[in-house]
Amino acid sequence: MSQTGGTRARWAEADVPDQAGRTAVVTGANSGIGFDTARVLAEHGATVVVACRDVAKGQDAASRIAVTAAQPAVTVVRLDLASLASVREAADEIRASHDRLDLLINNAGLMMPPRGVTADGFELQLGTNHLGHFALTGLLLDRLLPVGGSRVVTVSSNAHRTGRINFDDLQSQRRYRKMTAYAQSKLANLMFTYELQHRLAAAGAPTMALAAHPGTAFTELTRNMPGPVQYLNQRLGSAFTQSARMGALPTLRAATDPAARGGEYYGPDGRLEMKGHPRRVEPNARARDEDAQRRLWAESERLTGVTYPV
């Protein structure tokens, strides 16, 4: 690992091993931590699929990656996680171009928008952050299952700690609070990871499921935060937040560290996991509720119509 201050080993971009011969799909890779995740993977030799809603922005990201990657192999696929039809089209396109995948990084997301619904009528944050990725993973999983060392990495958030899965009002139809809905979706990301890892292990599959969170990385994702928070970030941001480049490191460690294992969760090593270099961290107890994991999985299958081969 890279050395900081000559004493403490702290995992950094330089610790990403050679990715030559590996293919990675990164959702939301046109900006923020998704972009830096895709950039680092490409710089280390991976073939990268940038899966995002805006193809023009994806192509711009691919062009920027080409500047720093020695032999960039980056393609762009249109993916709107708020539409199951788009998820299926994107999965079909990826499957047609790649008979194997090494990494699926479920990174894209929404944070605290006004209440809205997806094309399929799901609450927008749950539908995008969890259900869209649940469907995409299920549709691509058979491309990962035969591949030794393959991984599904899903990006959660510290906000999961205040989250609860409200099975009685999963779509926030009776009451919508944008932070509550966001926290629910990020808790769902973790519960999905743990149940997927359980199923993969039970099937004896070589694929692993891991999760990560970026700490407090102030990116475009935060554009819907209240004005006072935006103002404080401008004045005091460096004390509490970190760059997208640093925020991508937990995802990269979960995706590439040879010592990482299925079911692990990575986040920053600083105070309250807000910033710093990546290390293994622990979720709240609700994320470990196996009965709730299974119930959420069954409901996700019902809502998306996607079933898994494990």
N, C-alpha and C positions, 0 to 999 in steps of 0.2 A: 504494500500500500504506500501511497505517497506520504511523505513526512512533512509535518507542519511544526515549525519551531524546533526541529531537531529531536523531538522527544515522542510525540504522540502520532501514531499511525492513523491517518484520516483518509477514508476512501474518496477518490476524486476521479475525474475523467481519465486521467492517465492509467487508472487501474482497470479500465474496461479492456478485456482480452480481445485478441484478434477475432473479428466477426466475419472474416472471409468465408464465403460459401453458405452463409446464413441469410434467410429471408425474414424480414420483419414487417408486419402491418402495424402502423401507428395511427390511431384515430385522433383527429384534431391536431394534426402535425403541421398545420399552416402557421401556427403562432404559439407563443407562450412556452410552457414546459414541453408540450408535444413537439414543437419545432426543435428545441434543443435536444430532446431525446432522439428524434430522427437524425438530426445533424451528427451527433456523436456516433450513433450506430453506423451511419454512412462513412464517416471519417475513419472508422475502424474496419471497413471493408464489407459491411452488410449491404445486401439489396434491400431497399426500403420502399414500401408502398405507403404513400401519404394518402390517407383516407379522410376526406373532409367535405363539408357541404358546398363550399365555394371553390370550384375547380380553378378559377383564375388565381385565387389566393394560394391554392395548393401548388400551382405551377410556379408562382413567384417564390414560394418556399423552396421548391426543388431547385430553382435557379440559384438561390442563395446558398443552398447546401453544396451545389456544384463548385462554388468558389473555394470552399475549404476542404472538400473531400478529394483525395487524389484520383480515384477512379469511381466517380459517383454513378450509382445505378439506382435512380429514383424514378418511380412512376406515380401518377396521381389517379385516384379513383374517387368518383363522387359518392359521398355517403352522407345522408341526412338521417341521423339517429332518431329524429322525431317522426319518422315515417317507416313503418315496417316494410312497405313496398320498396322504398329506397334501400333499406338494409338488405333485403333479398337481392335486389339488383346488384348492389355492391359486392355481396358475397359471391354471386354468380360470376361477376367479372374477375374477381380475385381467383376464384377456383379455376376459371378458364385459363388463366395466365400462370398459375403456380400449382404444381401437383404436390408440393410440400411447403409447409411453413414451419419456421423455427420459433418465431415470436409473434404473439398477438398482444399489443399493448392498448388496453382500453383506457384511453386518456381523455377523450373529448368530454365536454360537459357544459352545463349551464349553472350559474350561481345567482340565486335570488332575483329572478325576473318577476314582473307582475304576473298574476295568475294567467295561465294560458293552457291550452291543450294541444297535444300532438295530432297528427293527421288521423290517428286511430282513437282519439278521444281520451288519452291518458293525460293526467296532470303533467305539465311540461317538464319539470325537473326529474320526477321519477321516470317518466317515459323516455327521456333522453339519457340521463345519467346511468340508469339501471336497466330498464326494459330493452332499450335499443342495443345496449352492449350484451345483454343476456341473449338476445336473438342473434346478433352477429357472431358471438362466440359459438353458439350451438350450430350455426350454419357452416362455420369454418373448422370446427374441432376435428373432423376426420382428416383434415390436411396436417394437423399437428400430431395426432395420436401415434402414427408410425415413426415419428422422428425423435431419436434419442436426444435428450437435453432440451426439448421444446418446452416453452413456457407461455402461460397466459398471465399477464400482469395487469391488474385493474387498479386505477388510481382512485383512492378514497380521499379523505380529508380529516383534519382534526375536528371538524364540525360533527363527525359521526358520534362524538362523545356525548352530545346532547340529543342525539337522534333516538327515535322510537318508531318501530314499524306499526302504524295504526291500521291494523287489518279491518277495522270497522269502517274506516274512511280512508282507504289507501290512496284514493285519487283527490283527496282534500276537497271534496264536493260540498261538504257541510260547512267547513271552515278552512280558509286558506291563510296561512302565515308563511311568507316566503322563506324565512330562515328555518322554520320548522320543517317545511317541505324539503329544503336543501339538505338539512341534517338527516332526514329520513332516507333520502336517496343515497347519501354517502355511507350510511350504515348498511343500506342494502348492498352497496358495492362490496363491503367487507363480508357480509353474510353469504353473498354469492360466491366469493373466493373460497371461503371455508367449506361450503357444501360442495363446490366443484372439486376442491382438493380431496375431500372425502371420497367422492365418486371415482376420481382418477386412481387414487390409491387402492380402492376396493377392486377396481378392474385390472390392477397390475400394469397400468399404462405408464410409459416413460415421461409423459407430459406432466408438468407441475403447474399449480395455480398459486400465485403470490399476489400481494397487494403492496401499495406504497402510498405515501402522501407527501406533498411538497413543502409542508410547513406553511408559513405565511409568505407566499410568493405573490407579489402584487403584479398581476398580468391583466390582459383584457378580460379575463374571467370575472374580475371584480368590478366591472363597469356598472353593475346594478346596485352596488352597495350604497348606503345612505350618504348624502352629501357631506355631513360632518366627518364620517369615516374617511372619505376621499380627501378632505382637507387635512385631517390629522396625518394621513399617510404622506402627503406632500411635505408637511412640516417635520414629521418625526419618523418617516418611513424606515430609514436605515436602522433605527433602533429595534424595530420589530419585524421587518420584512426582509426578504432576500430576492435576488434576481431570479429570473426564469432559468438561467443557466444553473444556478445552485439548486433551484427547486426541482430540476430534472434528475438530480443525482440519485435520490431514493429509487425512482423508477428504473434508472439505468443499473443500479446495483441489484435490484430484484430481478432484472432481466438478464444480467450477464455475469454476476459474481459466481464463480464455480462452486463456492462454498454455500451458496443460498439453497434453501430447501423448501419444498412445497408447504404452503400454509403459513409462511413467514410474512411479516409486515415490516416495511422499512420506512423510516422517516428521519428528519434532522436530529442531530445529537445535542442541539442547544437547549436552553431553558424553555420548558413547556413545548418542546419540539417545534418551535416557531421558525428557527433558522439553524444552519449548520450543515455539517457533513453527514452522510447517511449512515444509520446504524439500524439494527433490528429493534423494533419498538412493540409495545403491547396495546391492543385495542381495549375498549371498555367491555365490561362483562356481557352486555346485551349482544355484542357481535358474536359471542361464543355460544349463544343459546341455540342448541342443536334442533330443538323442536321448532323454533321460529325459523331457523334456516331452511328446514324441510318444508315448512308451510309456505314460506316466501318462494321457494323454488317451484312448488306445485302451482302456486298462483301465477308465477311468471310464465310457466309453460302454458297455462290456460289462457292468459291474456295475449301472449305473442303467437301461440300456435306452433312454437318451436320446441321440439323434444330433442334430447341429447343421446348420443350413442354410448354413453356410459351411465 
